[in-house]
Amino acid sequence: MRLAALKIFREKPETRRLALLFAWVYFAQGMWGLPDLSLTFLLKDKFRFSPADVATFYTIATIPWYIKPLYGLISDFLPISGYRRKSYFILATLVAVLAGLSLGGSAMGTYQLTLALFTLMALGFAFADVLADALMVENGQPLGITGSLQAVQWGAISVALVIVGVAGGYLAEHVPLNIAFRLTAIFPAVTFLMVFWAVRETPRGSDLEVFRRTWRSVRGGIGSKRLWVVAGFIFFFNFSPSFGPSLVYYMTDQLKFSRVFIGTLDSISAASGIVGAALYFVYSKSFPLRRIISWSIGFGVAGTLAYLGLVGQASAVAIYVIFGSVNLIALLAFLDLAARACPKEAEGTFFALLMSIFNLGMKGSAIVGGWLYTTVGYNWLVLISAAFTAVAWLLLPLVKVDELEPRTEPAGLVSPAPASS
């Protein structure tokens, strides 16, 4: 059973093609973080922002990630020349490229211009993410391999984060911010070219019956109690006050870590995350999802409390090595839960909705974490965050995860075909 996903990937070339597309889209998303550390220090040093102010900047700039269901609805209901995914992939990647190049020419300009262009770049990445996730759910849900496909995605983004951690620290120390944005624009440009080969979509048209079925599915999803319980559970788990920019402030101001070392820690965590993604890819079908989520909550509490021992470089490396893979497994477990909860015929729209709730919880937690860091200090922030995470154990029975387990063993890939009246 544990090798079922491997068998599908080995025997089905269309599965491998889609997996390669998903991997690159997520790798490009990871590389979007290349200028983040440089931008954080720009806000800290040039604009004199507090941790909460920096978290607020990133929250505003990533608003496109909170409205992802809109992109799912647009893609599902308004195909361009009959194409629901391919046409919008092309447009989204072009927006990301142009915004990145514009930032490369004016990143040291006004705060308002930087925020506007960074938000526009986020729009391109977020729309492309929705399109990739829609294909992932449509193809993975019938086979019970949504977890494996997401492991591919997040394994790829972890590889990117290894690069970003080291390169981002180096760029923050030695290279102007506008150069970092120019480098970042290369990755959606490659996605733009790749879409023409990877997305082999049959034109769907604007068939009225297709529209009606999709709309009925959307209405059914909105009225689904189980879907909203899953959404609330995901939001609560991610909203527990996180460290966010506060950890950068703590490591810089209190522990006197260099920017390069901070970037290296991110790479260490991402490298450990690759191991976590590989483990989830191979073994996620060997255990009930409910058990994996329960373990994830427990390790999340332990991992948060471990930051009380962050007192120097050696302890930092140990924490990032040990809990990088654990955090990635927990992330994949919650993403797998979201993918399994999506209703048929509107998988892309509702997965986008759940991911918007996921991202909103994370960004909100960063703001609360920044406020707590300023108000009560680092140690209390760690303790409060761990306590919130532990409460998720009490909510887990309400989700009824067992009802979302696949009923049959997958036999092969089923690519969604355009419905006809």
N, C-alpha and C positions, 0 to 999 in steps of 0.2 A: 504493500500500500504506500509506503513511504517513497517508492520509486515511480509511482504512477505519473507524477508531473514530469519527471525526467523522460519517461517513455514517450509522452505526448510531444515534448519538445524535440526529441530525437527523430520521431517518425513523420512529423507534419511540417513541411517546409513553410507553410503559411503561418504556422505558429512561431517559427523562428524569425520570419520576416517581421511580424508584428512585435515580437519581443525585442528585436533590434531597434525598431522605431521607438518603442517605449523607453528602452535603455538610453537612447540618444537624447530624447526629449527631456528626460529627467537629469541626464548628465549636463545638458545645457542649463537647466534650472539651477543645478548646483553651482555651475560656473558664474551664474548671475550674482552670486555672493562674493565674487572676486574683489570688487571695490568696497565691500561693506565695512571692513576694519578701517580703511582709509577715510571713508565717509563718516564713520563714528568719531574718529579723532578730529576731523574737520569741524563737526558739530560741537565737540567738546572743547577744542582749543580756540577755534576762530569765533564761533558764535556763543561760547561760554554756556552751553546747555548742561542742565542737570541730567542724571540718569533717567528720570521720568520724562524730561523733555525729549531726550533722544528716542526713548521708547515710543513717545507720541508721534514723533516724526516718522518713524518706520510704520506705525499703525496707520497714519494718514496715507503714506506712500503705497501701502499694500492694500488699500481699499478695494482695488480690482479683484483681489483674492477673496473678498467677502461676498461679492455679488456673482460668484461663479455660476449659480443656477440660471442667471440671465443668459449666459453664453450657451448653456445647455439647451435652454428653450429656443434661442435663436437658431442654433444648429439643428435641432430636431424639427422645428416647424417651418423654417425659412431657408430651404436649400437654395444654393446659387447654381444655376444651370443643372439642377438635379442632384448636386453633390452636397451632402450634409456635413461631411468632415473635411474633405480635401480642400475645398474652396476656402473655408475659414482657416485651415492650417496655413495656407499661403498668406492670407491677409494678416493673421496674427503674428507670424514670424517677421513679416515686413515691418510691422509697427515696432516690434522689439528692436530690430536692427537700426531703424531710423532714429529711434529715441536714444539708443546707446551711442550712436555716432554724434548726435546732437549734444549729449552730455560730454562727450569727448572734446567738444569744442568750447563748452561753456560751464564745465563742472565747478570752476572756481568763481562763478558769477554770484548772483543773488540767491538768497535762501529760497525765495519763491520759485525762481526758474529751476533750480536744482530739484526742488520738491515736485514741480509739475512734470518735468521730463522723467524723473525716476518713477513717478506714478504711471506715466504713459508706457514706460518700459515694462512695468509690472503688468499692465493690461495685456501686452503681447504675450508675455510668458504665461499668464493665468489662463488666457483663452486657449493657447496651445495645450496647456495642462488638461483642461476640460475635455478637449477633443481626444487626447491620448487616453484619458481615463474612460471616456465613453466607449472607445474601442475595446479597452481592457475589460470592462464589465460585460459588454455585449458578447465578447468571445469567451471570457473566463467563467462567467457565472453558470452557463449550461454544463460546463465540464467540471465545476468544482475546483478550478485552479486560479481563482482570483488572488489567493494568497501567494501562490508561486509567481504569478505575473507581477504582483506588486513587489515581491522580493527582488525580481529582476530590476524593476524601476528603482527601488531604493538602494539596491546594491550599486547601481550606476551612479546615483546621486552621491552615495558615500565615496565612491572613487573620486568624483569631482571635488568633494569637500576635503579629501586628503590633499589634493592639489591646491585648493583654495586656501587651506590653512597655512601651508608653507608660503605659497606665492602671495597670498593676501597680506601676510605679515611682512614679507620682503617689500612688497609694493608700498605698504603704509610707511615703511621706514625710509625707502630710497627713491620712490618714483612718484611723480605728480599724479593727482587723482584723475585728471582727464585721460591720461594714458591708460589707466586701469579700465575706464569705461570703453575706450576704443577696443581694447583686447576683449572685453566682455561681449561686444557686439558681434564678434566673429562666430560665436556659438549658435545664436538663432539664425545666422546666415547659412550655416551648414544644415540646420534643420529645414530651412526653406528649400534647399536643393534636394534633401533626402525625401521630402514629402512626395515628390513627383515619382519616385521609385517605389516607396514603401506603401503608400495608401492606394490600394487598388479597389476603388469603390465603384459599385454599379449605380448609375444615375437613378435617383429615386423619384424625381418628379414631384408634383404638388397634388398628388392623388387625394381626393376629399376623404375617402374611407381611411387612408393612412392617417390623415390629420385627426379624424374622429377617434380612431383607436388610441392614438398617442394622447389625445386630450382626455379620454376616459381614464387612461392609466395615470395621468398627472392628477386628475381629480381623486382617483382612488388612493394615490400615494399621500396626498394632502390630508385625507381623512383617515389614514392608517395610524392607529394608536401605537402599534409596535414600532413604526418608523420614527415617531416622535420620542418614544422612550429611548430608542437607540441614540437619537440626536442629543437628547438631554444628558445621557450618560457620557457620551463623547465630549460634550461641552464641559461638563463638570470636571472630568478627569484632566482636561487640558487647561482649565481655568485655575487650578491650584497655583498660588503665587509662585512664579518662576524667577530665576535669577536674571535672565536677559542681559541688557547692558550693565546691570548692577554688578555682575560678575567681572566684567571688564574693568569697571571702576575699582572694585576690590583688589583685583590682581595687580592693577597698575599703581594705585595710590597706597595700598596697605602692604602688599607683598613685593612691590617694586619689580614686577616681571617686565621684561622688555616686550615690545610689540611683536618682534619676531618669535619669541618664545610663546606668547599667547596664540599666535597663528599656528605654531607647531603643535600646541595642545589640541587645537581644533582638528588638525590633520591626524593626530594620534587617535582621537575619538572616532573620526570618520573611518580610519583604517580598521579599528575594532568593530565598527558598524558593518563593514563588509563581511566580516565573519558572522555577525548576527543575521545578515540577510541570507547568506549561504545556508545557515542552519535552518532558517525558517523555510527557505525554498525546498529543502530536502525533507524536513521532519514535520512541517506544519500539519500535514494530513495524518500523522501518526497519533495525534492527541486531539481531544475535543477542544474546540475553540474556547469554551468557557473556562477550562482548566488553564489554558495558555494565558487568558486575560487575568485570571486570578493570580497566577504566578507573576505576571507583569506588574500588577499593583504592588505585590509584596516586594519585588526587587526595586520598584520605583521608590518605595519608602526607604529601603536600605540605601539605594543610590543617592537619594537626597540627603539623608543623614550623614553619609560619608563626607559631604562637603564641609562638615564641621571640622574634619581633619585636614582641610586644605590650609597648610601653614608654610609650604615651601615648594620648591620645584619638584623634589622627589615625590612628595605626596600628591602633587598635581598630576604627574605622569601616571602614578598608580591608579588614581581615581578615573582618569580618562581612559586608560587601557581596560580596566575591569568593567566599567559601566557603559562604555561606548556600544558594545554589542548588545548588552542587556536593554539599553534604551531603544535600540533599533528594533529588536524583537517586540518590545512593547508597542512601538509605533505601528509595526506591521500587523499586530494582532487587532488593534483598533481600526486600522484601515480595512482589514479583512472583514471585520464585523460590519463596517459601513457598506462594503460592496455586497455582502450577502443580504443586507436588508433592503436593497433597492428593488422596486417593483419592475415587472417586465414592461417592455415597450417604452419606458421612460428612464432607462438605467442611467444614461448620461446626465439627465437633468437632476435626478435625485442624488446620485453620487456627488455631483457638483454642490448640491445643497448641503450635504453632510460634510463635505470638505470645507465649505465656507464656515460652517459652524465650528469645525475643527480648528481652522485658522483664527477665527474670531476669539475662540477660547484661549489660544496660545498668545495672541497679541494682547488681549485683555490681562492675561496673567503677567505679562512682562511689565505692563503699566503699574499694576498693583504691586508687583515685586519691586519696581523702582521706587514707588512711594514708601513701601515698608523699609527698604534699605536706608532711605533717607531719614525715616521717622524712628525706627526701632533698632536699626543696625543689622549687620550681616548674620549673626548667630540666630537672632529671633526670626529673621526671614527664612533661614533653613528649617527651623523647627515648625514654623507655621505652614510652610510648603509641604513638609512631610506629613503633617496632621491632615491637611486637606486631601492629599493623595490616599491616605489610609481610609478615609470616609468612603471612597469609591467601592471598597469591599462591601459596605452595607447596601449599596445601590445595585450591585451586580445581580442579585436574584430577581430584581424587577425587570431586567432586560430579557430573560428567557432565551438565552443564547442557544440552548439545545434545539430550539425550534428552527434555527437557521442552518443546522448541519445538513450537508448534502445527503440525499436519500439513496443515491445510486452511485456506482463507480463510473467515472467518465470513460467513454470509449474513443472519442476522437474530437477533433475541432469542429465546431459548428459556427460558421461565419454567418452573421445575420444577413438575410437576403431582403431586398425591398419587397414590402408587402404589396399586394394588388387587390383591387376591389372585386 
